Amino acid sequence: MGILNITPDSFHAASRQDSLDRAIENGLGMWKQGATWVDVGGESTRPDAEAVSLQEELDRVIPVINGLRQANPNGLISIDTRRPEVARQAIQAGADMINDVSGLRDPEMIEVVLDSGCAICIMHMQGHPNNMQVNPTYQNCSQEVSENLKEIANALVMAGHPQQLICVDPGIGFGKTLQHNVELLQNHEMFRGVNNYSILWGVSRKSMISQLTGKTNTDDRLPGTLAIAAFAHNEGIDILRVHDVEEHIDLLKVLNNL
């Protein structure tokens, strides 16, 4: 899954798109490089990020989704949003999946998922972007996060949503310390549950890489990101959400032939 940030303040500056044409061009390029999904987002959810207005988020993402869908009718598009109205209009514009970093906290978002029958990625976040990294605390991180995600996913299945259209994301860096993040990656088997949900990891160039390597600039965190991707491949993780599609495709091509 390639990350397409239609925002001026995403934590990795090189991923920011500065025009509609450029965003569409880069999204098409991700598919050409080998991405299965292009994940379009119009609101930064980095630590301390401030929310944007509904209209601004719509103005950022809907034209991009329209452009991508017109240029590639068969490419898979994900909308990265916490807002039901953005998700609804994105689905109408051609998006195939909702990637909700707030974990379906808004009941209206659940209605959008069930009414549209679209794929859904449920991510765990403790708190909100503007406070999530203020002393995140758990009694048992892996157990609490996995049980929360499975409870939400199981409720969707009970409501009639196909389990194969549900994936769960532990939310690396979203209300977690380094120790929490490592624990969640190591204990990924706890997240599948009896319905065998798909698992998505979004670790690309995050502060976790900096804490493990000492590389404070996001431009220098690709090698560490690829290390986690190799681990994910060996552990059978289903989707990797990344900034650098071509490099990850090369990594997976090599690993698949060893």
C-alpha positions in Angstrom: 0.0 0.0 0.0 1.5 3.3 -1.2 1.0 6.4 1.0 -0.3 9.4 -0.9 -0.5 12.3 1.5 -2.5 15.3 0.2 -1.3 17.4 3.2 1.2 20.2 3.8 2.3 18.8 7.2 2.8 15.1 7.0 5.7 14.0 9.2 7.8 12.8 6.2 8.2 16.0 4.1 9.1 14.1 0.9 5.7 12.4 0.9 3.7 15.7 0.7 1.9 16.4 -2.6 2.0 20.0 -3.8 -0.7 19.9 -6.6 -3.6 17.8 -7.9 -1.8 16.7 -11.0 1.3 15.8 -9.1 -0.7 13.7 -6.6 -2.5 11.8 -9.4 0.8 11.3 -11.2 2.5 9.9 -8.0 -0.5 7.6 -7.2 -0.4 6.2 -10.7 3.3 5.7 -10.3 2.8 3.7 -7.2 0.6 1.2 -9.0 3.1 1.1 -11.9 5.9 0.3 -9.3 3.9 -2.6 -8.0 1.6 -1.3 -5.2 -1.7 -3.1 -4.7 -3.3 -0.2 -2.9 -2.9 3.6 -3.0 -3.9 5.1 0.3 -5.1 8.7 -0.1 -5.2 10.9 3.0 -6.1 14.6 3.4 -5.4 15.1 7.2 -2.1 14.6 8.9 -2.4 12.4 12.0 1.2 12.7 13.1 1.7 13.4 16.8 0.5 16.9 17.8 -1.3 17.3 14.4 -4.2 19.7 14.4 -7.5 18.7 12.7 -8.5 20.3 9.4 -12.0 21.2 8.5 -14.4 18.8 6.8 -14.5 20.8 3.6 -10.7 21.2 3.4 -10.3 17.4 3.8 -12.9 16.8 1.1 -11.3 19.4 -1.2 -7.9 17.7 -0.8 -8.9 14.0 -1.4 -12.0 13.8 -3.6 -10.4 15.3 -6.8 -7.4 13.0 -6.3 -9.6 9.9 -6.0 -11.6 10.9 -9.0 -8.5 11.4 -11.0 -6.9 8.1 -10.0 -10.2 6.2 -10.7 -10.6 7.8 -14.1 -7.0 7.0 -15.1 -7.1 3.4 -13.7 -10.5 1.9 -13.3 -9.2 -1.3 -11.8 -6.6 0.1 -9.3 -7.4 -0.4 -5.6 -7.8 2.9 -3.7 -8.0 3.4 0.1 -9.3 6.6 1.8 -7.4 7.4 5.0 -9.9 9.3 7.1 -11.6 9.6 10.5 -14.7 11.3 9.1 -17.8 9.4 7.9 -18.7 12.1 5.3 -15.2 12.0 3.8 -15.4 8.2 3.7 -18.9 8.3 2.1 -17.9 10.7 -0.7 -14.6 8.9 -1.3 -16.5 5.6 -1.8 -18.8 7.4 -4.2 -15.8 8.8 -6.1 -14.3 5.3 -6.4 -12.4 4.3 -3.3 -12.5 0.6 -2.3 -11.5 0.7 1.3 -11.8 3.0 4.3 -8.6 3.2 6.4 -9.9 4.6 9.8 -7.1 5.5 12.2 -9.6 6.2 14.9 -10.8 2.6 14.8 -14.5 3.2 14.0 -15.1 5.3 17.1 -17.8 7.2 15.2 -20.9 5.1 14.9 -21.7 6.8 11.7 -18.5 5.4 10.2 -19.8 1.9 11.0 -23.0 2.7 9.1 -20.9 3.9 6.1 -19.0 0.6 6.1 -22.1 -1.6 6.4 -24.1 0.4 3.8 -21.4 0.5 1.2 -20.0 -3.0 1.8 -16.5 -1.7 1.3 -13.3 -3.0 2.7 -12.3 -1.6 6.1 -9.0 -1.2 7.9 -9.6 -0.7 11.7 -6.6 0.9 13.4 -6.0 1.2 17.1 -5.2 4.7 18.5 -5.0 5.6 22.2 -6.2 9.2 22.5 -6.2 11.6 19.6 -3.3 12.9 17.4 -2.9 16.0 19.4 -2.4 14.1 22.7 -1.7 10.4 21.9 2.0 10.5 22.7 1.5 12.1 26.1 2.4 9.2 28.4 0.6 6.3 26.7 -0.1 3.6 29.3 -1.3 0.0 29.1 -1.5 -2.9 31.6 -0.9 -5.4 28.8 -0.4 -3.6 25.5 -0.8 -6.5 23.0 -3.7 -8.0 24.8 -5.6 -4.7 25.1 -5.0 -3.5 21.6 -5.7 -6.9 20.0 -8.9 -7.4 22.0 -10.1 -3.9 21.1 -9.6 -4.4 17.4 -11.1 -7.9 17.4 -14.2 -6.7 19.3 -14.9 -4.0 16.7 -14.2 -6.4 13.8 -16.3 -9.2 15.2 -19.2 -6.7 15.6 -19.0 -5.9 11.9 -19.1 -9.6 11.1 -22.1 -10.1 13.3 -23.8 -7.2 11.5 -23.2 -9.1 8.2 -20.0 -7.6 6.9 -17.7 -10.1 5.2 -14.7 -11.0 7.3 -12.4 -11.1 4.2 -13.1 -7.3 3.8 -11.7 -6.5 7.2 -8.1 -5.9 8.2 -6.8 -4.7 11.5 -3.8 -2.4 12.2 -2.2 -2.2 15.7 -1.5 1.5 15.2 2.3 1.7 15.5 3.2 5.1 17.0 -0.4 6.0 17.7 -0.4 6.2 21.5 2.5 3.8 22.1 6.0 3.9 23.4 8.9 2.1 21.6 8.4 -0.8 24.0 4.7 -1.0 23.1 5.5 -0.8 19.4 8.0 -3.7 19.5 5.7 -5.8 21.6 2.8 -5.3 19.1 5.0 -6.3 16.2 6.3 -9.4 18.0 2.8 -10.5 19.1 1.0 -10.0 15.8 -0.6 -13.5 15.9 -2.9 -12.2 18.6 -4.7 -10.0 16.1 -6.1 -12.5 13.6 -8.7 -14.0 16.0 -11.1 -16.8 15.1 -12.1 -15.0 11.9 -8.5 -14.9 10.6 -8.5 -11.1 9.9 -5.9 -9.7 7.6 -3.2 -7.5 9.3 -1.9 -4.2 8.1 1.3 -2.6 9.4 2.1 1.1 9.0 5.7 1.6 10.3 7.3 3.4 7.3 9.9 6.0 8.4 8.2 6.4 11.8 9.9 7.6 15.0 10.2 3.9 16.1 12.9 3.6 13.4 14.6 6.7 14.8 14.5 5.3 18.3 16.1 2.0 17.2 18.7 3.4 14.8 19.4 7.0 16.0 18.4 8.4 12.6 16.4 11.5 13.5 15.8 12.7 9.9 12.9 10.8 8.2 15.0 10.9 5.0 17.4 8.5 6.6 15.0 5.9 7.9 14.4 3.8 4.8 16.9 1.0 5.7 15.3 0.5 9.1 11.9 0.6 7.5 13.0 -2.2 5.0 14.2 -4.2 8.0 10.7 -4.2 9.5 9.3 -5.0 6.0 11.5 -8.1 5.8 10.4 -9.2 9.2 6.7 -8.6 8.2 7.3 -10.8 5.1 8.7 -13.6 7.1 5.9 -13.4 9.6 3.1 -13.4 7.0 1.8 -9.9 7.5 -0.8 -9.1 4.7 -0.4 -5.4 3.9 2.5 -3.0 4.4 1.6 0.7 4.2 4.8 2.4 2.9 6.2 5.6 1.5 8.7 3.9 -0.8 6.9 1.4 -3.0 9.6 0.6 -5.5 12.2 -0.2 -2.8 9.7 -2.5 -0.9 8.8 -4.3 -4.1 12.5 -5.0 -4.8 12.9 -6.3 -1.3 9.9 -8.6 -1.6 11.0 -9.9 -5.1 14.3 -10.9 -3.6 12.8 -12.5 -0.5 10.3 -14.4 -2.6 13.1 -16.0 -4.6 15.2 -17.2 -1.7 
